[in-house]
């Protein structure tokens, strides 16, 4: 298992797609923080969720994980990968762990950048800043969510191996369908893996993402269990399909 995991991490480190998406995650997160900290005046109660949850690495690592697993079929490398690792469960598990680790590290890098920039801008404007303990807790929640989304993306990409369809589907659910469901039926949408559960894990109020008034998100621990259930379901389905599918 260790050699497989090492090989997957080497693939990630040497792939231009990973570098490009990582750069995009850092750039978009910084842009969001700069604009929020410069143009808004968050209160002491809101500053943590308004400014320091602008970590877009969760979305980018999700897309990257889908690209990583579905690309095995797109670029016809799945045969050589499975010849090197005939155990398909180990192969899929190594990818899931590698992308979870990548999500964790990417989120920590993003959170460090936005924390420094956010603190500098807010302090220069004499606006409230969160306590260091609160900020550290938020950084850990962001990183934990990014790790979960990395594993989720591998399972999702293993089920929907058509890369464009999988990526467009993720974007559609993340920015249109789940938010729309949240505005109409928040009690249902809070169980969604793209918006409801991530908001609960990060500690972001549902109202900030357009959920209907009065919607109470799950507790962070319960949301984590529900997210793990989504990951497990897609991983199991992806493994089953991987065993049944012929490779070329």
C-alpha positions as CSV (number, residue, x, y, z in Angstrom):
1,X,0.0,0.0,0.0
2,X,2.8,2.4,0.8
3,X,4.5,2.1,-2.6
4,X,1.1,2.7,-4.2
5,X,0.5,5.8,-2.1
6,X,4.0,7.1,-2.8
7,X,3.4,6.6,-6.6
8,X,0.1,8.5,-6.4
9,X,1.7,11.4,-4.5
10,X,4.5,11.6,-7.0
11,X,1.9,11.8,-9.8
12,X,0.2,14.7,-8.0
13,X,3.4,16.6,-7.4
14,X,4.6,16.3,-11.0
15,X,1.3,17.0,-12.7
16,X,0.8,20.4,-14.3
17,X,-3.0,20.2,-13.6
18,X,-2.3,19.9,-9.9
19,X,-0.1,23.0,-9.9
20,X,-2.5,24.9,-12.0
21,X,-5.5,24.2,-9.9
22,X,-3.6,24.7,-6.7
23,X,-2.5,28.1,-8.0
24,X,-6.1,28.9,-8.9
25,X,-7.3,27.9,-5.4
26,X,-4.8,30.2,-3.8
27,X,-5.5,33.1,-6.2
28,X,-9.3,32.9,-5.9
29,X,-9.2,32.6,-2.1
30,X,-6.9,35.6,-1.8
31,X,-9.0,37.6,-4.2
32,X,-12.2,36.8,-2.2
33,X,-10.5,37.7,1.1
34,X,-9.0,41.0,-0.2
35,X,-12.4,42.1,-1.6
36,X,-14.3,41.1,1.5
37,X,-11.9,42.7,3.9
38,X,-11.6,45.9,1.9
39,X,-15.2,46.4,0.9
40,X,-17.2,45.1,3.9
41,X,-17.2,45.9,7.6
42,X,-17.7,42.6,9.4
43,X,-18.7,42.6,13.0
44,X,-16.7,40.7,15.7
45,X,-19.3,37.9,15.5
46,X,-19.2,37.6,11.8
47,X,-15.6,38.3,10.9
48,X,-14.5,34.6,11.2
49,X,-17.2,33.2,8.9
50,X,-17.2,36.3,6.5
51,X,-13.5,36.6,5.9
52,X,-11.6,33.5,7.0
53,X,-13.8,30.8,5.4
54,X,-12.9,32.0,1.9
55,X,-10.9,28.8,1.2
56,X,-11.8,27.6,-2.2
57,X,-9.4,24.6,-2.0
58,X,-12.4,22.3,-1.2
59,X,-13.9,22.8,-4.7
60,X,-10.6,22.7,-6.5
61,X,-9.4,19.5,-4.8
62,X,-12.8,17.9,-5.6
63,X,-12.3,18.7,-9.2
64,X,-8.7,17.6,-9.1
65,X,-9.6,14.2,-7.6
66,X,-12.2,13.7,-10.3
67,X,-9.6,14.6,-13.0
68,X,-7.1,12.3,-11.3
69,X,-9.2,9.1,-11.4
70,X,-11.3,9.7,-14.5
71,X,-8.1,10.7,-16.4
72,X,-6.9,7.1,-16.1
73,X,-9.6,6.2,-18.7
74,X,-9.4,9.5,-20.6
75,X,-5.7,9.1,-21.2
76,X,-5.8,5.3,-21.4
77,X,-3.4,4.8,-18.5
78,X,-5.8,2.6,-16.5
79,X,-4.4,-0.6,-18.0
80,X,-0.8,0.1,-17.0
81,X,-1.9,1.3,-13.6
82,X,-3.8,-1.9,-12.9
83,X,-1.0,-4.0,-14.2
84,X,1.3,-2.4,-11.7
85,X,-1.4,-2.7,-9.0
86,X,-3.8,-5.6,-9.8
87,X,-5.6,-5.2,-6.5
88,X,-8.3,-2.7,-7.5
89,X,-9.3,-1.9,-4.0
90,X,-5.8,-0.9,-3.0
91,X,-5.5,1.1,-6.2
92,X,-8.7,3.1,-5.5
93,X,-7.9,3.4,-1.8
94,X,-4.4,4.8,-2.6
95,X,-5.9,7.4,-4.9
96,X,-8.4,8.4,-2.2
97,X,-5.8,8.8,0.5
98,X,-3.4,10.7,-1.8
99,X,-6.1,13.2,-2.8
100,X,-7.3,13.5,0.8
101,X,-3.7,14.3,1.8
102,X,-3.3,16.8,-1.1
103,X,-6.6,18.5,-0.1
104,X,-5.4,18.8,3.5
105,X,-2.0,20.3,2.5
106,X,-3.5,22.6,-0.1
107,X,-6.1,23.9,2.3
108,X,-3.5,24.6,5.0
109,X,-1.4,26.6,2.4
110,X,-4.5,28.6,1.3
111,X,-5.7,29.2,4.9
112,X,-2.2,30.5,5.9
113,X,-2.2,32.9,3.0
114,X,-5.7,34.2,3.6
115,X,-5.2,34.5,7.4
116,X,-2.1,36.7,6.9
117,X,-3.7,38.9,4.3
118,X,-7.1,39.1,6.1
119,X,-5.4,40.1,9.4
120,X,-3.3,42.7,7.7
121,X,-6.2,44.4,5.9
122,X,-8.7,44.2,8.8
123,X,-6.1,45.6,11.3
124,X,-5.2,48.4,8.9
125,X,-8.9,49.4,8.8
126,X,-9.3,49.1,12.6
127,X,-11.9,46.3,12.1
128,X,-12.3,43.3,14.5
129,X,-10.1,40.3,14.0
130,X,-10.8,36.8,15.4
131,X,-8.8,35.4,18.3
132,X,-5.9,33.2,17.3
133,X,-7.5,30.1,18.8
134,X,-10.7,30.7,16.9
135,X,-8.8,31.2,13.7
136,X,-6.7,28.1,14.2
137,X,-10.0,26.1,14.7
138,X,-11.4,27.5,11.5
139,X,-8.2,26.6,9.6
140,X,-8.4,23.0,10.9
141,X,-12.1,22.8,9.9
142,X,-11.3,24.1,6.4
143,X,-8.4,21.6,6.0
144,X,-10.5,18.7,7.3
145,X,-13.3,19.4,4.8
146,X,-10.7,19.6,2.0
147,X,-9.4,16.2,2.9
148,X,-12.9,14.8,2.9
149,X,-13.7,16.3,-0.5
150,X,-10.5,14.9,-2.0
151,X,-11.6,11.4,-1.0
152,X,-15.2,12.1,-2.2
153,X,-13.9,13.3,-5.6
154,X,-12.1,10.0,-6.2
155,X,-15.3,8.0,-5.5
156,X,-17.3,10.3,-7.6
157,X,-14.9,10.1,-10.5
158,X,-14.7,6.3,-10.3
159,X,-18.5,6.2,-10.7
160,X,-18.8,8.8,-13.4
161,X,-15.7,8.2,-15.4
162,X,-16.6,10.7,-18.2
163,X,-14.5,13.6,-17.0
164,X,-16.5,16.6,-18.5
165,X,-19.8,15.1,-17.3
166,X,-18.5,14.6,-13.8
167,X,-17.0,18.1,-13.5
168,X,-20.0,19.9,-15.0
169,X,-22.2,17.8,-12.7
170,X,-20.2,18.9,-9.6
171,X,-20.3,22.5,-10.6
172,X,-24.1,22.3,-11.3
173,X,-24.9,20.7,-8.0
174,X,-22.5,23.0,-6.1
175,X,-23.6,26.3,-7.5
176,X,-27.2,25.7,-8.7
177,X,-29.1,22.6,-7.7
178,X,-28.2,22.3,-4.0
179,X,-28.4,26.1,-3.3
180,X,-31.8,26.1,-5.0
181,X,-32.9,23.2,-3.0
182,X,-31.7,25.0,0.1
183,X,-33.8,28.0,-0.6
184,X,-36.9,25.8,-1.1
185,X,-36.3,22.9,1.3
186,X,-33.5,23.6,3.6
187,X,-34.2,20.7,5.9
188,X,-33.5,18.4,3.0
189,X,-30.6,20.3,1.5
190,X,-28.7,20.3,4.7
191,X,-27.8,16.7,4.0
192,X,-26.3,17.5,0.6
193,X,-22.6,16.7,0.1
194,X,-21.7,19.8,-2.0
195,X,-23.2,22.6,0.1
196,X,-25.2,21.6,3.2
197,X,-22.7,19.3,4.9
198,X,-19.6,21.3,4.0
199,X,-21.2,24.4,5.5
200,X,-21.9,22.5,8.7
201,X,-18.4,21.2,8.9
202,X,-16.9,24.7,8.3
203,X,-19.3,26.3,10.7
204,X,-20.8,28.7,8.2
205,X,-24.4,29.9,8.8
206,X,-26.8,28.5,6.3
207,X,-28.4,31.9,5.6
208,X,-25.1,33.1,4.1
209,X,-25.6,30.7,1.2
210,X,-29.3,31.5,0.6
211,X,-30.9,28.6,2.6
212,X,-34.4,29.3,3.6
213,X,-34.9,31.2,6.9
214,X,-34.8,29.0,10.0
215,X,-32.8,26.2,8.5
216,X,-30.5,24.6,11.1
217,X,-27.5,22.8,9.7
218,X,-26.3,19.6,11.3
219,X,-23.8,19.7,14.1
220,X,-20.3,19.4,12.8
221,X,-19.8,15.9,14.1
222,X,-23.0,14.6,12.7
223,X,-22.3,16.4,9.4
224,X,-18.9,14.6,9.3
225,X,-20.5,11.2,9.8
226,X,-23.0,12.0,7.0
227,X,-20.2,13.2,4.7
228,X,-18.3,10.0,5.4
229,X,-21.4,8.0,4.5
230,X,-21.5,9.8,1.1
231,X,-17.8,9.1,0.6
232,X,-18.3,5.4,1.5
233,X,-21.3,5.0,-0.8
234,X,-19.5,6.5,-3.8
235,X,-16.3,4.6,-3.0
236,X,-18.1,1.3,-2.8
237,X,-20.0,2.0,-6.0
238,X,-16.8,3.1,-7.8
239,X,-14.9,0.0,-6.6
240,X,-17.8,-2.3,-7.8
241,X,-17.8,-0.7,-11.2
242,X,-14.0,-0.8,-11.4
243,X,-14.2,-4.6,-10.8
244,X,-16.9,-5.1,-13.4
245,X,-15.5,-2.8,-16.1
246,X,-13.1,-4.1,-18.8
247,X,-10.0,-2.0,-19.2
248,X,-8.1,-1.4,-22.4
